[in-house]
């Protein structure tokens, strides 16, 4: 889960790209999810993570 504080601020675009690249290289097949607000983090995670 990468929060909006990293991915929605234009000045963090390069950081966001680096994070995604590191994550996908370190963990092939990783699932990424994105929330639109702190209160829907659980819903965002539940789209990809199953018990």
Phi, psi and omega in degrees: 000122176249120185284162181298334178298334177268315190268345183259349179269122182307325181290349178258009183303313181295320176299316179300314178300316179299315179302313180297318180295317178297315181298314183288331176285319183285331185223078179305139181085003180302148175255132178248143177221156184223133175266168175251347177199156180305329184282354175241025177298316181299318179296320178297314179296321183291343176294333186238338184254126179243144179292000000 
